[in-house]
Amino acid sequence: MNAALRYGNLALLALFPLAWFAPLLRAGIDLPLFGLSEISIISGLQALWQSDVYLALLVTVFALFAPYLKTIGLTLLDFGLLSPRALPALHLLGKLAMADIFLIALYIIVVKGVGLARVEVAWGLYLFTACILASLAISLRHRHNPPNSPDTV
């Protein structure tokens, strides 16, 4: 496995938690004198747990557990602590993680379409998306060149 990809995957272990607390959106009523509230994955989940437990559980799996467990699995694979037979399960976790990006994008489109609220994308959405895409790229590299293969350096 390429050392840069190995260290990139290790960096994701720190970047994912940062992305969970970073502001994804700024939202508020589209009227003068009303400020915008910043929404992060964690603050959104806190509000969701109070109103809809089942949806909160689903989003928690997509936004927190799936990408982080996949990253941990790839790290264990990189260091020879996990069998390459686990790759299909790790790829499934990666697909689940991408679903969260689409849920956030759908939320932005719906709110902007209604026209009663104002939504602005914040830097955390770009960070979270970059983490998911980097994790996807790293896992694709594992698929085409699994650890312990003859081409691994």
N, C-alpha and C positions, 0 to 999 in steps of 0.2 A: 504494500500500500504506500502510496506517495506520502512523504512526511508532511507536506503542506496540507493535504487533505486530512491527515490525522490530527494535526494541530488546529485546523479549521473546525473540525468536529469537536475538539476539546473546547475551543472558544465558544461554540454554541451552548455548552453547558453553563456558561456565565451570561451569554447574551439573551437566552430565552427568558430567564427570570427578570432581567432588565426590561425586556419588551413587554412582559406581563404588567409591569407597574408604570410603563411609559404612557403618556396620553395618546390614545388612538384617534379620538375625535374631540371636537369642541362642539357642543350642541346647546341650543337654547331657543327661546321663543323669538321669532323674527319681528321684534318690536324695538323701537328706540329705548335706550336706558336699561335694557335687560342684558346682563352679561351672559357669556357662554360658559357652561360647565364642562370641565374636562372629564372625559370618560376613558378609563383604562380597562384592560381585560379584567383585572382584579376588582375594580370598583363596579364594573358592569355585572360581574358574577355575584358580588355582594348584594346588589339590588335584585338580581334575578333569583337568588336563593330565597329572598323574602316573598317574592310574588309567584314564582312558578318553579317548584322544586325539580320536576322532571326535565324541563328545558334547561335549568341550571346544571343538572347532572350531565346532560348531553353536551352542552357547551364546555363544561369543565373537562370532559373527556377529549373533545376536539381541540381545545385551546391549550390545555395544560398537560394532561397525561400523555396523549398520543405523541406529540412532538418530542417531549422530554424523554419518555421511555424509549423512543426510537433512537434518539441521540445517545442515550446511555448504552443501548444495545450495540450500536455501531462502534462506540468507544471500546466496549468489552470485546467486540469482534476484532478490532484493530490490534488490541494487545493480547490476542490469543486466549481470552478468558471466556469466550462464547463460541459455540460451534457455528460454522457457516450454514448449517441446516436451519438456523433461526432467521436467515435472510428473508424468506417469504413473509414471515410474521412482521418483521421490521418494515418491509415495504407496505404492508397493509396499514400499519400505524402511520406511515408517511402520507398515505392517501387520506386517512381520517383527518390528519392535521391540515391538509389543504382545504378541507370542507369549511373550516373556520374562516378562512380568508373570504370565501364566497358568501358566507353568512353575513360577515361585516359589510362587504360590498353591497349585498342585497338590502341591508338595513339603511345604508347611506342613500341608495337609489329610492327606496320607498319614502323615507323622510323628506328628501328633497322634492319628490314628486307631489307630496301633499301640499307643500308650500306654506304651511303654518309654522314651521320650525326652520331654524338655520343650522346646518351641519357643516363643519369644516374639518378636513382631514388633518391630523397632527402627525408629528414625526414618528411617534410610536407605531403607527400603522405601517409605515415604510420599514421600520426596523423589524417588526414582527414578520412582515411579508418577506423581507430579505433573509431572515433566519429560516423560515419555512423553505424558501427556494434554495438556500445554501444546503440545507439538510437533504433536500430532494436531489440536488446535484451530487452530493457526497454518496448518497445511497445508490444512485445510478452507477457511480464509479465502482461501488462494491458489487453491483450486479454483473458488470462487465469484466471485472478483475477482482474476484473474491480473494480475501486473505488466504495465505498458504498455497496460492496457485503458482505455477512456475514463473509467471511474469511479474510477480510481486517483488518489489524492491524494499 
